[in-house]
Structure formats: structure tokens, C-alpha cells
Amino acid sequence: MIQVLFVCMGNICRSPAAEAIFRQYVEQEGWEEGIVCRSAGTLGEHVGEEPDPRMIRSASARGYCLSSRARKFTHADFEKYDLIVAMDRHIYRTVESMAVKPEHQEKIVLLGDYHPERDIRDIPDPYHGSSDGFEQVLDMLEVVCRCLLDELASKYNLRT
């Protein structure tokens, strides 16, 4: 079982959207017995809340169900998850600063690094922007989540 955790700041926009998109891709491939994904945030101010209504609306229009509740990233996540996927470099550094063991640091990746356009590193936070920002983030997440899943399929020989 491969356990993947998507991490953003508040766990109400980017990471729950990435979780929903990635989960749908996993289900489409029939790999839900082998890959599990969840999401978390580095801040605790939204713990227990549903995703941002604007992200829910935009994602729902594309057929994605954002059903998770916000939770805070903890040290225990390093032990539970095989891959910790940061939405941007700031989140990456925050999570990296919490890693106390070298094997924890090896689990942290930057989601933008999976984008085929190598100049894209960060998935921007749409929270303070317009509805167009949510659409742009979903466009990016669809690409990088597919590329991440393809990478995992290759690494773990999931395609037989």
C-alpha cells in the first residue's frame, strides 16, 4: 500500500483538490487497493472545516468530489505516509523543517516538480484571488497529479 499525503497551508483549497483529483485518477486505473491519498495543512486555523466553497464549486463542475475535512499536518504523518507532497516551496520548507529523521526528508516532494513544464514549481494558493485562480489551480493539479501517478506506477510497477 502506497500512502500519499498532499499538503498546503490551510487544507481547504489546493491539497483537498489534489487529493480528490489524484483519488479519481487512482480509481480510474483500478488501483485503490494499492494507493491511498489524504491531505493536510501546515496551519491549524481551518481544522475540521470543509474545503473552500469556491474550490468545491470549481472542482464539482469538473466532476471531482471534495469531501475531506481540514486537518493539521503532524510529525506522525512522517511515519504514516510514504510520500508527502507539498504544493509550493514555502510548504516544502515548512514540512522539511519538521522532519527529524533523514528518511522523513526523503519522503517530501514538491508537486510542481512533476509538471512537464519545468519552470512551474509552485501550485499557487487561489484563496485570496478571483474564481479564475481556482480554475487555473485545477488545470495545474490535473496535469501534475496525472504525472505523479504515472511516476508512482512506474516506480512501483503498477501497470502489468
MOSULVEN-V245406 format. One record per residue. RES is the residue in one small letter. NEAR is the number of other C-alpha atoms within 12 Angstrom. Layout:
BEGIN
res/near
RES/NEAR
RES/NEAR
END
This chain:
BEGIN
res/near
m/17
i/25
q/27
v/38
l/43
f/53
v/49
c/46
m/38
g/34
n/43
i/43
c/49
r/51
s/51
p/44
a/54
a/51
e/49
a/37
i/39
f/43
r/38
q/28
y/30
v/31
e/18
q/13
e/20
g/16
w/26
e/21
e/15
g/22
i/29
v/28
c/38
r/38
s/45
a/45
g/40
t/35
l/21
g/20
e/17
h/23
v/22
g/18
e/23
e/23
p/36
d/30
p/21
r/28
m/38
i/29
r/21
s/29
a/34
s/21
a/15
r/20
g/17
y/26
c/25
l/37
s/29
s/30
r/26
a/35
r/31
k/30
f/38
t/26
h/22
a/16
d/31
f/28
e/22
k/21
y/31
d/27
l/34
i/44
v/48
a/44
m/49
d/30
r/26
h/21
i/37
y/33
r/22
t/26
v/39
e/30
s/18
m/21
a/24
v/17
k/15
p/13
e/16
h/24
q/28
e/21
k/29
i/35
v/30
l/35
l/44
g/33
d/29
y/30
h/27
p/19
e/14
r/12
d/11
i/22
r/25
d/30
i/44
p/31
d/36
p/30
y/25
h/13
g/16
s/15
s/22
d/17
g/22
f/33
e/30
q/22
v/37
l/39
d/24
m/33
l/42
e/34
v/27
v/36
c/40
r/29
c/25
l/34
l/41
d/23
e/19
l/26
a/22
s/13
k/12
y/16
n/13
l/21
r/16
t/8
END
